[in-house]
Amino acid sequence: MLEQVAAEAGYTRGALYHQFKDKQDLTLAVFAWILETWQHEVGVRVEKETEPVAALLALAGGHAVFCRRDIARVAVALRLEFSGQDHPVGRAVEEAYELLLQQCMRLISAGRKAGAIPPGPPVRTLALAYLGAFEGVVIALAGQAPYDEQLAIRAAAGALGLEPVGGST
C-alpha cells in the first residue's frame, strides 16, 4: 500500500520516507490529512445545518458517504490499532474521537434544550450510543450506497429517540 501511496504522490517509497522523520511521523501526517478531509466533506455539511437534530443526522449521513472510500478504512485501522495506547498515534486518534464526541454532546444538549431530542440517558452516554449506532451500520453495510447513508441516518435517529426518518427504501 505504501508503494501505491508513494507512486500516486510521484515518489519512490524511499523518497516518501525521506519526507518524514519516521513511520510514526508519516502516520500522524496521514491521520491529519484524513481529519482535514473529513472536516471538508462531512464537517461542512454539519455546520450548514442550523437545527441540532438536522446537524446530527447530516453528520451520520455524511459519515456514511465518507466511509465509502478507502481513506476511512485507514482511520478505522488506526483507531483499532492504537486506541487506548500511550503512543503518539493513539493519543491523536483518541483526541480526534473525543472532539467528535464533544461536538455531538453539544448538539444533543442543544437539541434537548429545544425540545427536539427527548430526555433520556446522560448526554455523553447518548452521544456514544449515537456514534456507535451509525458507525455500526456503516461498517456492516461497507459502502452499499444508498442504503448505507439512509440506514445510518435511521440508526442515528433511533439512538437519539427521534421519530423514524426516511421512507421504506
C-alpha positions as CSV (number, residue, x, y, z in Angstrom):
1,M,0.0,0.0,0.0
2,L,2.8,2.4,0.8
3,E,4.2,1.8,-2.7
4,Q,0.9,2.9,-4.1
5,V,0.7,6.0,-2.0
6,A,4.3,6.9,-3.0
7,A,3.6,6.3,-6.7
8,E,0.4,8.4,-6.6
9,A,2.4,11.2,-4.9
10,G,5.1,10.9,-7.6
11,Y,7.7,9.5,-5.2
12,T,9.6,6.2,-4.7
13,R,9.0,4.5,-1.3
14,G,12.4,5.7,-0.1
15,A,11.8,9.3,-1.2
16,L,8.4,9.2,0.6
17,Y,10.1,8.1,3.8
18,H,12.7,10.9,3.3
19,Q,9.9,13.4,3.7
20,F,9.2,12.2,7.3
21,K,11.3,11.5,10.3
22,D,9.9,8.0,10.7
23,K,6.9,5.8,10.2
24,Q,5.2,7.5,13.2
25,D,5.6,10.9,11.6
26,L,4.2,9.6,8.4
27,T,1.3,8.0,10.1
28,L,0.5,11.2,12.0
29,A,0.6,13.2,8.8
30,V,-1.8,10.7,7.1
31,F,-4.1,10.9,10.1
32,A,-4.1,14.7,10.0
33,W,-4.9,14.6,6.3
34,I,-7.8,12.2,6.9
35,L,-9.2,14.5,9.6
36,E,-8.9,17.5,7.3
37,T,-10.6,15.6,4.5
38,W,-13.4,14.5,6.9
39,Q,-13.9,18.1,8.0
40,H,-14.0,19.4,4.4
41,E,-16.5,16.7,3.3
42,V,-18.6,16.0,6.4
43,G,-17.9,18.8,8.9
44,V,-19.1,21.4,6.5
45,R,-22.4,19.5,6.0
46,V,-22.9,19.6,9.7
47,E,-22.0,23.3,10.1
48,K,-24.5,24.3,7.4
49,E,-27.4,23.0,9.5
50,T,-29.0,25.4,11.9
51,E,-31.0,22.9,13.9
52,P,-29.2,20.4,16.2
53,V,-31.1,17.4,15.0
54,A,-30.6,18.2,11.4
55,A,-26.9,18.6,12.1
56,L,-26.7,15.3,13.9
57,L,-28.4,13.5,11.0
58,A,-26.2,15.3,8.5
59,L,-23.2,14.0,10.4
60,A,-24.5,10.4,10.3
61,G,-25.3,10.5,6.6
62,G,-22.2,12.4,5.6
63,H,-20.0,10.0,7.6
64,A,-21.6,7.1,5.7
65,V,-20.8,8.7,2.4
66,F,-17.2,9.4,3.6
67,C,-16.8,5.8,4.6
68,R,-17.4,4.6,1.1
69,R,-13.8,5.4,0.4
70,D,-10.5,3.8,1.4
71,I,-9.5,6.9,3.4
72,A,-12.0,6.0,6.1
73,R,-10.6,2.4,6.3
74,V,-7.2,3.9,7.2
75,A,-8.8,5.9,10.1
76,V,-10.7,2.8,11.3
77,A,-7.5,0.7,11.2
78,L,-5.5,3.4,13.1
79,R,-8.3,3.6,15.7
80,L,-8.3,-0.2,16.2
81,E,-4.6,-0.5,16.3
82,F,-3.7,2.4,18.5
83,S,-6.8,3.3,20.5
84,G,-6.2,3.4,24.3
85,Q,-2.4,3.1,23.9
86,D,0.0,5.6,25.3
87,H,1.5,6.3,21.9
88,P,1.5,9.5,19.8
89,V,-0.7,8.0,17.2
90,G,-3.0,6.5,19.8
91,R,-3.3,9.9,21.5
92,A,-4.0,11.6,18.2
93,V,-6.8,9.1,17.5
94,E,-8.3,9.5,21.0
95,E,-8.1,13.3,20.8
96,A,-9.9,13.3,17.5
97,Y,-12.6,11.0,18.7
98,E,-13.1,13.0,21.9
99,L,-13.5,16.2,19.8
100,L,-16.2,14.5,17.7
101,L,-17.9,13.2,20.8
102,Q,-17.8,16.7,22.4
103,Q,-19.4,18.1,19.2
104,C,-22.1,15.5,19.3
105,M,-22.7,16.2,23.0
106,R,-23.1,20.0,22.3
107,L,-25.6,19.2,19.6
108,I,-27.6,16.7,21.7
109,S,-27.7,19.2,24.6
110,A,-28.9,21.9,22.2
111,G,-31.5,19.5,20.8
112,R,-32.8,18.6,24.2
113,K,-32.9,22.3,25.2
114,A,-35.0,23.0,22.1
115,G,-37.3,20.0,22.9
116,A,-36.3,18.2,19.6
117,I,-34.5,15.4,21.4
118,P,-36.3,13.7,24.2
119,P,-34.9,13.4,27.7
120,G,-33.1,10.2,28.5
121,P,-29.6,8.9,29.3
122,P,-26.8,11.3,30.2
123,V,-25.6,13.3,27.2
124,R,-22.2,11.6,27.0
125,T,-23.9,8.2,27.1
126,L,-26.3,9.2,24.4
127,A,-23.6,10.7,22.3
128,L,-21.6,7.4,22.5
129,A,-24.7,5.4,21.6
130,Y,-25.5,7.7,18.7
131,L,-22.0,7.4,17.3
132,G,-21.9,3.7,17.8
133,A,-25.3,3.2,16.1
134,F,-24.4,4.8,12.8
135,E,-20.8,3.6,12.8
136,G,-22.1,0.1,13.2
137,V,-24.4,0.4,10.3
138,V,-21.7,2.0,8.1
139,I,-19.2,-0.9,9.0
140,A,-21.8,-3.6,8.4
141,L,-23.0,-2.2,5.1
142,A,-19.5,-1.3,3.8
143,G,-20.4,1.2,1.2
144,Q,-23.7,-0.3,-0.1
145,A,-25.0,3.0,-1.4
146,P,-27.6,4.5,-1.0
147,Y,-28.6,2.2,1.9
148,D,-25.6,2.8,4.0
149,E,-26.4,6.5,4.2
150,Q,-30.2,6.0,4.6
151,L,-29.8,3.4,7.3
152,A,-27.0,5.3,9.1
153,I,-29.4,8.2,9.4
154,R,-32.2,6.0,10.7
155,A,-29.9,4.3,13.2
156,A,-28.7,7.7,14.4
157,A,-32.3,9.0,14.7
158,G,-33.3,5.9,16.6
159,A,-30.4,6.2,19.1
160,L,-31.5,9.8,19.7
161,G,-35.0,8.7,20.4
162,L,-36.5,10.5,17.4
163,E,-39.4,9.5,15.3
164,P,-38.5,7.3,12.4
165,V,-37.0,9.2,9.5
166,G,-36.9,8.3,5.8
167,G,-39.1,6.1,3.7
168,S,-39.2,2.4,3.2
169,T,-36.3,2.3,0.7
